[in-house]
Amino acid sequence: MTAVSRTGVEAAPLVSGAVPDRGGRRLSRTLHPVAWWIWALALATAVSRTANPLLLLLVLAVLGYVVTARRTEAPWARGFKYYLYLALTVVAIRVVFRAVFATGITPRDHFLFSLPHIPTPDWYAGIQIGGPVSLEAVLSAATDGLRLACMLCCIGAANTLANPKRALRVLPGALHELGVAVTVAISVAPQLVQSVQRVASARKLRAGRAKGLKALRGIVVPVLEDALERSLRLAAAMDSRGYGRAGTATRNSRRLTGALMLLGMCGLCAGAYGLLDATAPRFLGLPAMASGALLCVAGLRLGGRRVSRTTYRPDPWRLPEWAVAGSGVLSAVLLFSNLGYNAAELNPTVHPLSWPTLPLVPTAAILLAGTAGFLAPPPSPAQRGHAS
């Protein structure tokens, strides 16, 4: 059940507050979208720390469990399997590129097969096109691709679990227009998937038996027409709600806001570089990151004054939000702390070729992130049954 404001805009579901009923039980509600994004980004950060294929496969299992347990039936919540397809494509492309653009093999490598060798000019030295391919090279490429695939699946899990429309409401006022553009971009892929499924179902009802490339024309044209209609409706809705208005900010205020944001982003980049590089000066670490964060906050506060928004029934931030976000952050902290395990176990080598070990502390950290599957409140039956 949803509430509608006087302007006709659909508000948040009434179950989002999770108020107790008369019997003292707690109603189902949807977790705060920022909590899901913090959890997913923290898990992606933890993935960047390791190249152990066993840990990466465990991350995929955790993502699959959490998405299965806490996703709704909304259009944006149906696309996680397509992120898995994209992950498999990334791994395959990485392996193919490593096999084609080989750098040779050593006498200790296990030879698999050989590709036709293409001679290259002298200025292209260091890169060999074709030639022998070893098992070690294929496994190394597959592991690198699997790490990137896990990061993509983390972002896919956040898009699946977090309502993009609700996430737009919690953005600062200065990022409102940018947030609208990002929300529209994120919603494109799920809407196209929904359109393809709807057109395919209609073709089955009309006894359409064409498959493969022959059915492509009958699916693409209706999908494009549906996408155009959605775009026109979205443009009309954004225009009626005053999107793109200039506001009351002066030119000097906009320049000051832009300067603060630009300097803040530079400070964050310098701080991140200082934290990742042990040889960098100390002022490029936490001091630069803290200064950049303060400048960004000041810019957001100043820019948000010209955008006035009314939030109806704001999303609560309660104990489940802290638990879900904390499980992801704690998982990343444990993988970066190097406490209780050997750092070499996170990045096993293929020379010599051996089965990777499964360190206890990183495994427990990843399983800790999986507790979000039952720490988050379950979706309501209404959200399970139809698109909210």
C-alpha positions in Angstrom: 0.0 0.0 0.0 1.4 3.4 -0.9 0.5 7.0 -0.1 -0.1 9.7 -2.7 0.6 13.3 -2.0 -1.6 16.2 -3.1 0.5 16.7 -6.2 -0.2 13.2 -7.3 3.3 12.0 -6.7 3.6 8.5 -5.2 5.2 8.5 -1.9 7.1 5.8 0.0 5.3 2.6 1.0 3.5 2.8 4.3 5.5 -0.2 5.5 8.8 1.7 5.2 8.5 3.0 8.8 8.1 -0.5 10.2 5.8 0.7 13.0 4.6 -2.0 15.4 1.1 -3.2 15.0 -1.4 -3.6 17.9 -0.2 -7.0 18.6 3.3 -5.8 19.3 4.8 -7.4 16.2 7.0 -5.4 13.8 5.8 -4.9 10.3 8.1 -5.7 7.3 9.9 -2.7 5.8 12.5 -1.9 3.1 16.0 -1.2 4.3 17.4 2.2 3.8 19.1 2.3 0.3 22.2 4.0 1.6 22.8 1.0 3.9 22.8 -1.3 0.9 25.2 0.9 -1.0 27.6 1.1 1.9 27.5 -2.6 2.3 28.1 -3.3 -1.4 30.9 -0.7 -1.8 32.6 -2.0 1.3 32.4 -5.6 0.0 33.8 -4.4 -3.3 36.7 -2.7 -1.4 37.4 -6.0 0.3 37.4 -7.8 -3.1 40.0 -5.4 -4.4 42.3 -6.7 -1.6 42.5 -10.3 -2.7 43.1 -12.4 -5.8 42.4 -15.7 -4.1 39.9 -17.5 -6.3 38.3 -19.4 -3.4 37.6 -16.1 -1.5 36.3 -14.5 -4.7 33.9 -17.5 -5.3 32.8 -17.2 -1.7 32.0 -13.5 -2.3 29.8 -14.4 -5.3 28.0 -17.0 -3.1 27.4 -14.4 -0.4 26.1 -11.9 -2.9 23.7 -14.5 -4.4 22.4 -15.4 -1.0 21.8 -11.8 0.2 20.1 -10.8 -3.1 17.9 -13.9 -3.1 16.9 -13.4 0.5 16.2 -9.7 0.5 15.3 -8.6 -3.1 11.8 -7.5 -4.1 10.0 -8.0 -7.3 10.4 -4.4 -8.5 11.8 -3.9 -12.0 15.2 -2.8 -10.8 15.4 -5.9 -8.6 15.3 -8.4 -11.5 18.6 -7.7 -13.1 21.1 -9.4 -10.9 21.4 -12.5 -13.2 22.4 -10.2 -16.0 25.2 -8.8 -13.9 26.3 -12.5 -13.5 26.2 -12.9 -17.3 28.3 -9.7 -17.6 30.8 -11.1 -15.0 31.2 -14.3 -17.0 31.8 -12.2 -20.1 34.5 -10.2 -18.3 36.3 -13.4 -17.2 36.1 -14.8 -20.8 37.4 -11.6 -22.4 40.3 -11.5 -19.9 41.3 -15.0 -20.7 41.0 -14.5 -24.4 43.1 -11.4 -24.3 45.8 -13.1 -22.2 45.9 -16.0 -24.6 46.1 -13.8 -27.8 48.4 -11.1 -26.5 50.8 -13.5 -24.8 54.2 -12.7 -23.3 55.7 -16.2 -23.7 56.0 -19.1 -21.3 58.8 -20.3 -19.1 60.2 -23.9 -19.3 58.4 -24.7 -16.0 54.9 -23.7 -17.3 52.3 -26.3 -18.4 51.8 -26.0 -22.1 48.2 -26.2 -23.3 48.1 -25.2 -26.9 49.6 -22.8 -29.4 48.0 -20.0 -31.5 49.3 -18.8 -34.8 52.1 -16.3 -34.3 51.8 -12.8 -35.9 55.1 -10.9 -36.3 55.1 -7.4 -34.8 57.4 -4.4 -35.6 60.3 -3.4 -33.4 58.4 -0.4 -31.9 55.8 -2.9 -30.7 58.3 -4.9 -28.7 57.3 -6.6 -25.5 53.9 -7.7 -26.8 53.5 -11.0 -28.6 50.4 -11.8 -30.7 49.8 -15.5 -30.7 52.1 -18.2 -29.7 52.1 -20.9 -27.0 49.6 -20.6 -24.1 50.2 -22.1 -20.7 47.9 -23.2 -18.0 49.5 -20.7 -15.6 48.7 -17.8 -17.9 45.1 -18.9 -18.3 44.6 -19.3 -14.5 46.2 -15.9 -13.8 44.0 -14.2 -16.3 40.9 -16.0 -15.0 41.7 -14.9 -11.5 42.2 -11.2 -12.5 38.9 -11.3 -14.4 37.1 -13.0 -11.5 38.2 -10.1 -9.2 36.8 -7.5 -11.6 33.7 -9.7 -12.0 33.1 -9.7 -8.3 33.3 -5.9 -8.1 30.7 -5.6 -10.9 28.4 -8.1 -9.0 28.8 -6.0 -5.9 27.5 -2.9 -7.8 24.8 -5.1 -9.3 23.7 -6.3 -5.9 23.4 -2.7 -4.7 21.3 -1.8 -7.8 19.1 -4.9 -7.1 18.5 -4.3 -3.4 18.4 -0.5 -3.2 15.4 1.4 -4.6 16.9 4.0 -6.9 13.9 6.3 -6.4 14.3 6.2 -2.7 18.1 6.7 -2.9 17.4 9.9 -4.9 15.5 11.4 -1.9 18.4 11.1 0.5 20.9 12.9 -1.7 22.0 16.4 -0.7 20.1 19.2 -2.4 23.2 20.3 -4.3 23.3 16.9 -6.0 19.6 16.7 -6.7 19.8 17.2 -10.5 22.9 15.0 -10.8 21.0 12.4 -8.8 18.1 12.5 -11.1 20.3 11.9 -14.1 22.1 9.0 -12.3 18.7 7.5 -11.2 17.4 7.6 -14.8 20.6 6.0 -16.1 20.5 3.2 -13.5 16.8 2.5 -14.3 17.3 2.1 -18.0 18.7 -1.4 -18.0 16.0 -2.9 -15.7 13.3 -1.2 -17.7 14.7 -2.6 -20.9 14.8 -6.1 -19.4 11.2 -5.7 -18.3 10.2 -4.5 -21.8 12.0 -7.5 -23.4 10.2 -9.9 -21.1 6.8 -8.3 -21.7 7.3 -8.4 -25.5 8.5 -12.0 -25.4 5.4 -13.0 -23.4 3.1 -11.2 -25.9 4.8 -13.0 -28.8 4.1 -16.4 -27.1 0.5 -15.5 -26.6 0.3 -14.6 -30.3 1.8 -18.0 -31.3 5.1 -16.4 -32.3 7.5 -19.3 -32.9 10.4 -17.5 -34.4 13.6 -17.8 -32.3 17.1 -16.5 -32.4 18.0 -13.8 -34.9 14.7 -14.3 -36.7 12.8 -13.1 -33.6 15.1 -10.1 -33.1 13.2 -7.7 -35.3 9.9 -8.6 -33.7 11.4 -7.8 -30.3 13.6 -4.9 -30.9 11.0 -2.6 -32.5 8.4 -2.9 -29.7 11.1 -2.5 -27.1 12.4 0.7 -28.7 8.9 2.0 -29.0 8.3 1.3 -25.4 11.6 3.0 -24.4 10.6 6.1 -26.4 7.2 6.3 -24.7 8.9 6.0 -21.3 11.3 8.8 -22.2 8.5 11.1 -23.3 6.5 10.4 -20.1 9.6 10.9 -18.0 10.4 14.3 -19.8 6.8 15.5 -19.2 7.0 14.5 -15.5 10.3 16.2 -15.0 9.1 19.3 -16.7 6.0 19.5 -14.6 8.1 19.2 -11.4 10.4 22.1 -12.4 13.5 20.0 -13.2 16.3 22.2 -14.5 15.2 25.4 -12.8 17.9 28.0 -12.3 17.1 28.6 -8.6 18.0 31.7 -6.6 21.8 31.3 -6.4 23.9 34.1 -7.6 26.8 33.7 -10.0 29.4 34.2 -7.2 27.6 31.6 -5.1 27.7 29.0 -7.9 31.4 29.7 -8.5 32.3 29.4 -4.9 30.3 26.1 -4.7 32.2 24.7 -7.8 35.6 25.8 -6.4 34.9 24.1 -3.0 33.7 20.9 -4.7 36.7 20.8 -7.1 39.2 21.4 -4.3 37.5 18.9 -2.1 37.6 16.2 -4.8 41.3 16.9 -5.4 41.9 16.5 -1.7 40.1 13.2 -1.6 42.1 11.9 -4.6 45.4 13.0 -3.0 44.3 11.4 0.3 43.5 8.1 -1.4 46.8 8.1 -3.1 48.6 8.8 0.1 46.9 6.0 1.9 47.6 3.5 -0.9 51.3 4.5 -1.4 53.5 3.9 1.6 56.3 6.1 0.1 54.0 9.2 -0.2 54.4 12.1 2.3 52.3 11.9 5.4 50.3 15.0 4.6 48.9 13.2 1.5 47.2 10.6 3.6 44.5 11.2 6.2 45.1 15.0 6.5 44.5 15.5 2.7 41.5 13.2 2.8 40.0 15.0 5.8 40.5 18.4 4.3 38.9 17.2 1.0 36.0 15.8 2.8 35.4 19.1 4.7 35.6 21.1 1.5 33.1 18.8 -0.2 30.7 19.0 2.8 31.0 22.8 2.7 30.3 22.9 -1.0 27.3 20.6 -0.7 25.9 22.7 2.1 26.3 25.9 0.2 24.9 24.5 -3.0 22.0 22.9 -1.3 20.6 26.2 -0.1 19.3 27.0 -3.5 17.3 23.7 -3.8 14.3 23.4 -1.5 12.7 20.0 -1.3 10.0 18.5 0.8 10.6 14.9 1.9 7.4 13.0 2.7 7.8 10.1 5.1 11.7 10.0 5.2 13.3 6.6 5.3 14.3 5.6 8.9 17.9 4.7 9.8 17.7 2.2 12.6 19.5 -0.7 14.0 19.1 -3.0 10.9 20.7 -0.2 8.8 23.7 0.1 11.2 24.0 -3.7 11.3 24.0 -4.2 7.5 26.4 -1.3 6.7 28.6 -2.3 9.6 28.9 -5.9 8.4 30.2 -4.7 5.1 32.6 -2.2 6.5 33.9 -4.6 9.1 34.5 -7.2 6.4 36.7 -4.7 4.4 38.6 -3.6 7.6 39.4 -7.2 8.4 40.8 -7.9 4.9 42.9 -4.7 5.1 44.2 -5.2 8.6 46.4 -8.3 8.0 45.6 -9.5 11.5 45.5 -13.3 12.1 46.6 -14.4 8.7 49.4 -14.2 6.2 48.9 -11.5 3.6 50.4 -13.8 0.9 47.4 -16.0 1.3 45.2 -13.3 -0.2 47.2 -13.3 -3.4 48.4 -16.8 -4.2 50.9 -17.2 -7.0 50.6 -19.7 -9.9 54.4 -20.2 -10.0 54.7 -22.9 -8.9 51.2 -24.1 -9.7 49.4 -25.2 -6.4 45.9 -25.2 -4.9 45.2 -21.9 -3.1 44.6 -22.0 0.7 41.5 -20.7 2.4 42.6 -18.4 5.2 40.3 -18.4 8.3 40.0 -14.7 9.1 39.3 -13.5 5.5 36.7 -16.3 5.1 35.0 -15.3 8.4 35.1 -11.6 7.2 33.3 -12.5 3.9 30.8 -14.7 5.8 30.2 -11.7 8.2 29.1 -9.6 5.2 26.7 -12.4 4.3 24.9 -11.8 7.6 23.1 -8.9 5.9 20.8 -11.6 4.4 19.1 -12.0 7.7 20.1 -8.8 9.5 18.0 -6.7 7.0 14.3 -6.8 7.5 12.5 -9.0 5.0 10.5 -7.4 2.2 6.7 -7.2 2.8 4.5 -9.7 0.9 3.2 -6.8 -1.2 6.7 -6.0 -2.3 7.4 -9.7 -3.0 4.3 -10.0 -5.1 4.4 -7.0 -7.4 6.6 -4.1 -8.5 6.5 -1.3 -6.0 
